Structures are given as C-alpha cells and as structure tokens.
Amino acid sequence: MPNTKSAIRRVRRVKKQTHINRIRKSKYKNAIKQMELLLKGKEKEKAKKYFSKFQSILMQVAKSGIISRNTAARKISRTSKKIFSK
C-alpha cells in the first residue's frame, strides 16, 4: 500500500496508463490478425485497401511505445511485400 500522497496519486495514474496501454495493445493485435486473415483468404484487394489503416495503427502504437518503431517498420515492410509483390 502506498503511504505518501504522491505514491497514492502515482498508483491512480499507473492504473489509468495500464488501461490505456491495454487498449492500444489490443488495437495493435487486432490489426495484425485482420491483415493476416485478409492475406490468408487471398483477398489482396481488401488487403490493399486496409493497408493504409494497418500502417497507421502500427505507427500510432509505436509512437506511444507499446512496440518499438523498428518492430512496426518491420511488420509494415513484410506485409507490404506480401501484398504488393508479383
């Protein structure tokens, strides 16, 4: 249990941050699952339309620190290679 006033406030703040981070992580995972479904289902046109939103979500999550920028860039790159190659 926190003893000082500042520690009590900090606990409150961490609780809010944890909640927000969970939402962001969930958003990220859902975006990846959605893209994988589109790619497995051979729906390249839908995947092309969804790609810009996918890219946006990944960069937002990377910006907030949920995943690293390099991880986001790598996932975007590999996905674009699958969609736009051939």
C-alpha positions as CSV (number, residue, x, y, z in Angstrom):
1,M,0.0,0.0,0.0
2,P,1.3,3.5,-0.9
3,N,1.9,5.6,2.2
4,T,2.6,9.1,0.8
5,K,0.2,11.3,-1.0
6,S,2.4,11.3,-4.2
7,A,2.5,7.5,-4.1
8,I,-1.3,7.3,-3.9
9,R,-1.5,9.6,-6.9
10,R,1.1,7.6,-8.7
11,V,-0.9,4.4,-8.2
12,R,-4.0,6.1,-9.6
13,R,-2.0,7.3,-12.6
14,V,-0.4,3.9,-13.3
15,K,-3.9,2.3,-13.3
16,K,-5.1,4.7,-16.0
17,Q,-2.0,4.2,-18.0
18,T,-2.2,0.5,-17.8
19,H,-5.8,0.6,-19.0
20,I,-4.9,2.8,-22.0
21,N,-1.9,0.6,-22.9
22,R,-4.1,-2.5,-22.9
23,I,-6.5,-0.8,-25.3
24,R,-3.6,0.2,-27.6
25,K,-2.0,-3.3,-27.5
26,S,-5.4,-4.9,-28.3
27,K,-5.9,-2.5,-31.2
28,Y,-2.4,-3.5,-32.5
29,K,-3.1,-7.2,-32.2
30,N,-6.5,-6.9,-33.8
31,A,-4.9,-5.0,-36.8
32,I,-2.3,-7.8,-37.3
33,K,-5.0,-10.5,-37.1
34,Q,-7.2,-8.7,-39.5
35,M,-4.4,-8.3,-42.0
36,E,-3.3,-12.0,-41.7
37,L,-6.9,-13.0,-42.3
38,L,-7.1,-10.9,-45.5
39,L,-3.8,-12.3,-46.7
40,K,-4.7,-15.9,-45.9
41,G,-8.0,-15.5,-47.6
42,K,-6.3,-14.4,-50.8
43,E,-8.2,-11.1,-50.6
44,K,-5.5,-8.9,-51.9
45,E,-7.8,-6.0,-53.0
46,K,-9.3,-5.8,-49.5
47,A,-5.8,-6.1,-48.0
48,K,-4.6,-3.2,-50.2
49,K,-7.5,-1.0,-49.0
50,Y,-6.8,-2.0,-45.4
51,F,-3.1,-1.5,-45.6
52,S,-3.1,2.3,-45.0
53,K,-5.2,1.9,-41.9
54,F,-3.0,-1.0,-40.8
55,Q,0.1,1.1,-41.3
56,S,-1.5,4.0,-39.4
57,I,-2.4,1.8,-36.4
58,L,1.1,0.3,-36.2
59,M,2.8,3.7,-36.3
60,Q,0.4,5.1,-33.6
61,V,1.2,2.2,-31.3
62,A,4.9,2.5,-32.0
63,K,4.8,6.2,-31.3
64,S,3.2,5.6,-27.9
65,G,5.9,3.0,-27.0
66,I,3.8,-0.2,-26.9
67,I,6.0,-1.7,-29.6
68,S,9.3,-0.4,-30.9
69,R,9.4,1.7,-34.1
70,N,11.7,-0.9,-35.7
71,T,9.2,-3.7,-35.0
72,A,6.4,-1.6,-36.5
73,A,8.5,-0.8,-39.6
74,R,9.5,-4.4,-40.0
75,K,5.9,-5.6,-39.8
76,I,4.7,-3.0,-42.3
77,S,7.6,-3.8,-44.6
78,R,6.9,-7.6,-44.6
79,T,3.2,-7.1,-45.0
80,S,3.6,-4.7,-47.9
81,K,6.0,-7.2,-49.6
82,K,3.2,-9.9,-49.3
83,I,0.5,-7.5,-50.7
84,F,2.3,-5.7,-53.5
85,S,4.8,-8.3,-54.7
86,K,4.1,-10.1,-58.0
